[in-house]
Amino acid sequence: MRRKPQTKLEPVVPAEILEQAKQAISADRLKKSAKCSVCGGETSAAATEPLCWVCRRLKISAWRDIEQQMPAQE
């Protein structure tokens, strides 16, 4: 049995557009270089505070716990 010779496939996306996309992705990765002030994880570029998503969720849930406990003490 013989294998069929593989034909050369033409690229679907032109090389210029592919290179532009790679540069755009690498630029996005550079923006995410900020680290979380609590755990050192990656933060999002749009974040207003230096917290990763996990630490931000923990902070929000801690606020909710405090708010629920306050009326019980009064």
CYANA upper distance limits for C-alpha pairs under 8 A (distance plus 0.5 A):
 13 VAL  CA     17 ILE  CA      7.29
 13 VAL  CA     18 LEU  CA      7.05
 14 PRO  CA     18 LEU  CA      6.89
 15 ALA  CA     19 GLU  CA      6.63
 16 GLU  CA     20 GLN  CA      6.77
 17 ILE  CA     21 ALA  CA      6.71
 18 LEU  CA     22 LYS  CA      6.81
 19 GLU  CA     23 GLN  CA      6.77
 20 GLN  CA     24 ALA  CA      6.71
 21 ALA  CA     25 ILE  CA      6.75
 22 LYS  CA     26 SER  CA      6.73
 23 GLN  CA     27 ALA  CA      6.65
 24 ALA  CA     28 ASP  CA      6.86
 25 ILE  CA     29 ARG  CA      6.86
 26 SER  CA     30 LEU  CA      6.89
 27 ALA  CA     31 LYS  CA      7.12
 28 ASP  CA     32 LYS  CA      7.30
 29 ARG  CA     33 SER  CA      7.70
 31 LYS  CA     45 ALA  CA      6.64
 32 LYS  CA     42 GLU  CA      7.16
 32 LYS  CA     43 THR  CA      6.89
 32 LYS  CA     44 SER  CA      6.53
 32 LYS  CA     45 ALA  CA      6.06
 33 SER  CA     42 GLU  CA      7.44
 33 SER  CA     43 THR  CA      8.20
 34 ALA  CA     42 GLU  CA      6.77
 34 ALA  CA     43 THR  CA      6.32
 34 ALA  CA     44 SER  CA      8.34
 34 ALA  CA     45 ALA  CA      8.33
 34 ALA  CA     50 PRO  CA      7.86
 35 LYS  CA     40 GLY  CA      5.56
 35 LYS  CA     41 GLY  CA      5.96
 35 LYS  CA     42 GLU  CA      5.48
 35 LYS  CA     43 THR  CA      6.24
 35 LYS  CA     50 PRO  CA      7.30
 35 LYS  CA     51 LEU  CA      8.02
 35 LYS  CA     52 CYS  CA      8.14
 36 CYS  CA     40 GLY  CA      4.95
 36 CYS  CA     41 GLY  CA      5.57
 36 CYS  CA     42 GLU  CA      6.53
 36 CYS  CA     43 THR  CA      6.35
 36 CYS  CA     50 PRO  CA      5.67
 36 CYS  CA     51 LEU  CA      4.96
 36 CYS  CA     52 CYS  CA      5.77
 37 SER  CA     50 PRO  CA      6.24
 37 SER  CA     51 LEU  CA      6.53
 38 VAL  CA     51 LEU  CA      7.40
 38 VAL  CA     55 CYS  CA      7.65
 39 CYS  CA     52 CYS  CA      8.49
 39 CYS  CA     55 CYS  CA      8.20
 41 GLY  CA     52 CYS  CA      6.49
 42 GLU  CA     52 CYS  CA      6.37
 43 THR  CA     47 ALA  CA      7.37
 43 THR  CA     50 PRO  CA      7.08
 43 THR  CA     51 LEU  CA      6.45
 43 THR  CA     52 CYS  CA      5.02
 43 THR  CA     53 TRP  CA      7.61
 44 SER  CA     52 CYS  CA      7.59
 47 ALA  CA     51 LEU  CA      8.10
 51 LEU  CA     55 CYS  CA      6.37
 51 LEU  CA     56 ARG  CA      6.27
 52 CYS  CA     56 ARG  CA      6.61
 53 TRP  CA     57 ARG  CA      6.64
 54 VAL  CA     58 LEU  CA      6.79
 55 CYS  CA     59 LYS  CA      6.61
 56 ARG  CA     60 ILE  CA      6.78
 57 ARG  CA     61 SER  CA      6.63
 58 LEU  CA     62 ALA  CA      6.55
 59 LYS  CA     63 TRP  CA      6.80
 60 ILE  CA     64 ARG  CA      6.87
 61 SER  CA     65 ASP  CA      6.76
 62 ALA  CA     66 ILE  CA      6.77
 63 TRP  CA     67 GLU  CA      6.69
 64 ARG  CA     68 GLN  CA      6.72
 65 ASP  CA     69 GLN  CA      6.78
 66 ILE  CA     70 MET  CA      6.70
 67 GLU  CA     71 PRO  CA      7.98
 68 GLN  CA     72 ALA  CA      7.93
 69 GLN  CA     73 GLN  CA      7.20
 70 MET  CA     74 GLU  CA      7.38
